[in-house]
Amino acid sequence: LPAARFEAIQARIDAKTKPLGALGALEELAQRLVALAELRGVTTAERLAAPRMLVFAADHGIASEGVSITSSAVTRQMVGNFLAGGASVNVFCRQVGMALEVVDCGILAALPASEGLVERRLGDGTQALHQAAAMTREQALLGLDNGRRLALERAERGMDLLGVGEMGIGNTTAAAALMAALTGFSVDACVGRGTGVDLGTLLRKKQLVIRALALHQGPAGGDPLELAARLGGFEIVTMAGALIGAAESAVPVLLDGFVSCVAALLACALVPAVRDYLLFAHCSSEKGHALLLEWLEAKPLMQLGLRIGEGAGGALALPLLRAALSFYDQMASFEEAGVKV
Amino acid sequence: LPAARFEAIQARIDAKTKPLGALGALEELAQRLVALAELRGVTTAERLAAPRMLVFAADHGIASEGVSITSSAVTRQMVGNFLAGGASVNVFCRQVGMALEVVDCGILAALPASEGLVERRLGDGTQALHQAAAMTREQALLGLDNGRRLALERAERGMDLLGVGEMGIGNTTAAAALMAALTGFSVDACVGRGTGVDLGTLLRKKQLVIRALALHQGPAGGDPLELAARLGGFEIVTMAGALIGAAESAVPVLLDGFVSCVAALLACALVPAVRDYLLFAHCSSEKGHALLLEWLEAKPLMQLGLRIGEGAGGALALPLLRAALSFYDQMASFEEAGVKV
């Protein structure tokens, strides 16, 4: 977008009846959402009229090492819960009018076809990353392409915001390993308690990540795609692809918790321009999340102490995005209101 | 409410398909909102069905010392903007379905009667607090009583959430002085840039607060009511009364920025039980706000860098309160969803 348009948007914001900058993060949101809508050439009414949540699900070989409070079987059960409408992300999406689809990127065993389930399976769960590459380079590439196409198709049909979430027992271990490899932050800084494991499990989780990094960092030679294949997850690479597809369509992306932000880290490592399209809903209580947000120079909108994933935090933040557009569209200017400062 | 009811509410939350505690602040919100609704004896559908924002407006003698980016005339102009529906609080209240009234507690010159304007004037603005008591003890008592009755009457007619906001050029100076007097925090920690004054104005603002404290702290002898009369504002004492009235009605209160939280500090100093009814929408960028929230042991829901007052931040947070009730009412339990952890 030409700089003159950004200046015009900011001038309109600054003319509203409020002190300069007084709406803080909402002003940056308005700036970004309005600019992207102009890039897409849509009308005012078509901004945030068709937001969509994609929940990417997959299983992880590392889960059999006991890095979570529960077992891989729960991934499939929770996908069933998403399809039945009973999970937190369902409740919050309904409240804010956000469409929801679940993308099976490779849970242990496929589910029967059903409304709201998109099958893009890369396998029956990944390999355990402390022993082998989580997936092949070809699987990672296919996942990126699957995600990209999913986002492009939905943008084509009018999606004007992409929310992303995930489900996969063990995925904070894979995400922490990938974060450490892509940022250089310490294992200690990247590995957290996920759904709430005890101290012993946390220490084992760190040791597994240390072993995984020792195994894969040399051979990967710093290549983000190779690192994603070796350390990542099916849902992480597919989600990263979706972020790239959304950015290509000038559709803003609303990120959720730690795992979705690691997918964003990967997407930005592969295609740096993606960063301009990302909005950060919240900072969760997962240990690496705050540091990752700093790395991405992201200021999250909320700090709710969530540790749930699924896209729940993104759906919760949608009203703030709508509020940003509402003040931009509806608030009176000093001139209109007859306020003389 | 009996402890057994709190335990039953928590047990229902813990049975939902999510890790224990994974919804963070929303779980505490649900606990509090459900408990208060049970205290009021309302049905599930009557919780957050009739939220109401009261914006308390008044003028301040101290404004003529140039402690703001603008003059007292703007208070009245902005009240006109509220009544015309053009301010940020109007836009955000409309978005979330929150009724809005403006309470004139004593702006410089009264406005003609109009829809949505409630007249509870304590005078034509306060005295300058560095030279004299801002108001008399009788005015302060009348303000508290006005606010209390306003809240009681509205609760009687079904208000199930009280949002509070304020407008008053100069009121961060009065609020900072009252905060310093009621908490013992330093002037430096309590005085901030308000709507965005420059460094020189900030230093003058601090000096005025130091003079005001020197003048009034001795005579007040630590009595909160006397301190409120000498250092506060018409909108601050009236708002404090409204919080007390809401608490008496077991109606939760949604606080906004720095000034509303100082009113909460005053209300809690007068009636400590009020604290149980308070919800904190956000931490603003006003300097004293974060420290005041700590003093009140409050964890704000959002950090948006707002510095606008008006109740804008409260209206923005309402969807999170609704989300807390939605997950409590609608999310599946492990048993219902067939998820076995």
Boltz contact constraints between the chains, C-beta under 6 A:
constraints:
  - contact:
      token1: [A, 17]
      token2: [B, 81]
      max_distance: 6.0
  - contact:
      token1: [A, 17]
      token2: [B, 87]
      max_distance: 6.0
  - contact:
      token1: [A, 18]
      token2: [B, 88]
      max_distance: 6.0
  - contact:
      token1: [A, 18]
      token2: [B, 308]
      max_distance: 6.0
  - contact:
      token1: [A, 19]
      token2: [B, 195]
      max_distance: 6.0
  - contact:
      token1: [A, 19]
      token2: [B, 196]
      max_distance: 6.0
  - contact:
      token1: [A, 22]
      token2: [B, 307]
      max_distance: 6.0
  - contact:
      token1: [A, 22]
      token2: [B, 308]
      max_distance: 6.0
  - contact:
      token1: [A, 24]
      token2: [B, 304]
      max_distance: 6.0
  - contact:
      token1: [A, 24]
      token2: [B, 305]
      max_distance: 6.0
  - contact:
      token1: [A, 24]
      token2: [B, 306]
      max_distance: 6.0
  - contact:
      token1: [A, 25]
      token2: [B, 304]
      max_distance: 6.0
  - contact:
      token1: [A, 25]
      token2: [B, 305]
      max_distance: 6.0
  - contact:
      token1: [A, 70]
      token2: [B, 341]
      max_distance: 6.0
  - contact:
      token1: [A, 77]
      token2: [B, 339]
      max_distance: 6.0
  - contact:
      token1: [A, 81]
      token2: [B, 17]
      max_distance: 6.0
  - contact:
      token1: [A, 81]
      token2: [B, 337]
      max_distance: 6.0
  - contact:
      token1: [A, 81]
      token2: [B, 339]
      max_distance: 6.0
  - contact:
      token1: [A, 86]
      token2: [B, 332]
      max_distance: 6.0
  - contact:
      token1: [A, 86]
      token2: [B, 337]
      max_distance: 6.0
  - contact:
      token1: [A, 87]
      token2: [B, 17]
      max_distance: 6.0
  - contact:
      token1: [A, 88]
      token2: [B, 18]
      max_distance: 6.0
  - contact:
      token1: [A, 88]
      token2: [B, 327]
      max_distance: 6.0
  - contact:
      token1: [A, 88]
      token2: [B, 331]
      max_distance: 6.0
  - contact:
      token1: [A, 91]
      token2: [B, 326]
      max_distance: 6.0
  - contact:
      token1: [A, 91]
      token2: [B, 327]
      max_distance: 6.0
  - contact:
      token1: [A, 91]
      token2: [B, 330]
      max_distance: 6.0
  - contact:
      token1: [A, 91]
      token2: [B, 331]
      max_distance: 6.0
  - contact:
      token1: [A, 92]
      token2: [B, 323]
      max_distance: 6.0
  - contact:
      token1: [A, 95]
      token2: [B, 323]
      max_distance: 6.0
  - contact:
      token1: [A, 95]
      token2: [B, 326]
      max_distance: 6.0
  - contact:
      token1: [A, 195]
      token2: [B, 19]
      max_distance: 6.0
  - contact:
      token1: [A, 196]
      token2: [B, 19]
      max_distance: 6.0
  - contact:
      token1: [A, 302]
      token2: [B, 302]
      max_distance: 6.0
  - contact:
      token1: [A, 303]
      token2: [B, 303]
      max_distance: 6.0
  - contact:
      token1: [A, 304]
      token2: [B, 24]
      max_distance: 6.0
  - contact:
      token1: [A, 304]
      token2: [B, 25]
      max_distance: 6.0
  - contact:
      token1: [A, 305]
      token2: [B, 24]
      max_distance: 6.0
  - contact:
      token1: [A, 305]
      token2: [B, 25]
      max_distance: 6.0
  - contact:
      token1: [A, 306]
      token2: [B, 24]
      max_distance: 6.0
  - contact:
      token1: [A, 307]
      token2: [B, 22]
      max_distance: 6.0
  - contact:
      token1: [A, 308]
      token2: [B, 18]
      max_distance: 6.0
  - contact:
      token1: [A, 308]
      token2: [B, 22]
      max_distance: 6.0
  - contact:
      token1: [A, 316]
      token2: [B, 323]
      max_distance: 6.0
  - contact:
      token1: [A, 319]
      token2: [B, 319]
      max_distance: 6.0
  - contact:
      token1: [A, 323]
      token2: [B, 92]
      max_distance: 6.0
  - contact:
      token1: [A, 323]
      token2: [B, 95]
      max_distance: 6.0
  - contact:
      token1: [A, 323]
      token2: [B, 316]
      max_distance: 6.0
  - contact:
      token1: [A, 326]
      token2: [B, 91]
      max_distance: 6.0
  - contact:
      token1: [A, 326]
      token2: [B, 95]
      max_distance: 6.0
  - contact:
      token1: [A, 327]
      token2: [B, 88]
      max_distance: 6.0
  - contact:
      token1: [A, 327]
      token2: [B, 91]
      max_distance: 6.0
  - contact:
      token1: [A, 330]
      token2: [B, 91]
      max_distance: 6.0
  - contact:
      token1: [A, 331]
      token2: [B, 88]
      max_distance: 6.0
  - contact:
      token1: [A, 331]
      token2: [B, 91]
      max_distance: 6.0
  - contact:
      token1: [A, 332]
      token2: [B, 86]
      max_distance: 6.0
  - contact:
      token1: [A, 337]
      token2: [B, 81]
      max_distance: 6.0
  - contact:
      token1: [A, 337]
      token2: [B, 86]
      max_distance: 6.0
  - contact:
      token1: [A, 339]
      token2: [B, 77]
      max_distance: 6.0
  - contact:
      token1: [A, 339]
      token2: [B, 81]
      max_distance: 6.0
  - contact:
      token1: [A, 341]
      token2: [B, 70]
      max_distance: 6.0
